[in-house]
Amino acid sequence: MQGLPVLAADDNATNRRLLEAILAAWGVAPTIVEDGRAAMVELERARAAGRTFNLVLLDARMPDLDGFAVAERIRQEPALAGVTVMLLTSDVMSGDLARCRALGVARHLVKPFTPSELLNAVLLALGQSVEPTTPLARASREASAKRLHVLVAEDNAVNQRVIVRLLEKMGHIPILAYNGREAVEAYETVRSMWC
């Protein structure tokens, strides 16, 4: 997947940062945007430049132009026929899976997910086999085997729950701070305990 052009759209800044970190760690060429309209602009910009995105990751529940609407527009554009589309969502509503099938969405993944779960879904969406012996899968397993203490500074309660759940699912220990001041205090407290 090294250098694979990937477009990701999510209206949540924390989710965008997480996606960017995961994709960058894989060595793909990510373009991360904040909504469905920006995703359509990037798709058009790439097409005009003679490039394509091999993979498009869309948040299903974005305001204005959601992931389903973007997927539908992609399928209506003949120049984008070969693009693999995946939807990422915090919930599954009745009819979502049928809608995904009708739009040719390759995978539908529920957040929060671990990097290895996303990797497996991406590999399957791109038609590649998921083998635990691949270097990326092995690296992902090794990273999850290391239990880390992760300091998280986030003031949004929903984002806090998502981040904490994701970190715990990955086997890490989240240390939550509501703002920068609390983060500095937590860091100092933890540092003094270990030094």
C-alpha positions, 0 to 999 in steps of 0.5 A, spaced: 500 500 500 506 504 499 504 511 496 497 508 495 492 515 493 487 515 499 482 520 500 478 521 507 472 525 509 470 526 516 467 532 519 470 530 526 477 533 527 479 528 532 477 522 527 481 526 521 487 526 526 486 519 527 485 517 520 491 521 518 496 518 523 493 511 521 494 512 514 501 516 514 503 510 518 502 505 513 505 509 508 499 511 503 498 518 500 493 521 504 488 527 503 484 528 509 478 533 508 473 535 513 466 534 509 463 531 503 463 537 499 471 538 500 471 530 498 468 532 491 472 538 490 478 533 491 476 528 487 474 533 481 481 536 482 485 529 482 481 527 475 482 534 472 490 533 474 489 526 471 490 522 477 485 518 481 484 516 488 484 508 489 481 508 495 476 513 498 474 513 506 467 517 508 464 518 514 457 516 513 454 521 517 457 528 515 452 534 515 450 537 508 453 532 503 454 525 507 458 519 505 452 516 502 451 522 498 458 522 496 458 515 494 452 516 490 455 521 486 462 517 485 458 511 482 454 516 477 461 519 475 464 514 469 471 517 470 471 514 478 468 507 476 474 504 479 475 508 485 474 503 492 469 506 497 468 505 504 464 508 509 466 509 516 460 510 521 459 511 529 452 507 528 448 502 523 441 505 522 436 500 519 437 499 511 445 502 511 448 495 509 442 495 503 444 502 501 451 500 501 450 494 497 446 498 492 451 504 491 457 499 490 460 501 497 466 495 498 466 495 506 462 499 512 466 499 518 463 501 525 467 506 529 471 506 533 476 501 530 483 499 531 488 500 526 489 493 524 481 492 523 481 498 518 487 495 515 483 488 514 477 492 511 481 496 507 485 490 504 479 486 503 476 492 500 481 493 495 481 485 493 487 483 497 488 477 502 488 478 509 494 474 511 497 475 518 504 474 516 504 481 512 509 486 515 503 491 516 499 486 520 505 484 524 507 491 525 500 492 527 500 486 532 507 488 535 504 495 536 498 493 539 502 488 544 505 494 547 501 497 552 502 504 552 499 510 557 496 515 552 495 522 555 489 525 551 487 532 552 480 533 549 474 538 551 468 534 547 465 529 551 463 525 545 470 525 542 473 523 549 468 517 549 471 515 542 478 516 543 478 512 550 474 506 547 479 506 541 485 506 546 482 501 550 480 497 545 488 497 542 490 495 549 492 502 551 491 506 558 488 512 556 489 518 561 484 523 560 484 531 560 479 536 559 484 541 557 491 543 556 492 545 563 489 539 566 494 535 561 500 539 563 498 537 570 496 530 568 503 529 565 507 532 571 503 527 576 505 521 571 512 523 570 513 524 577 511 517 579 515 514 574 522 518 575 
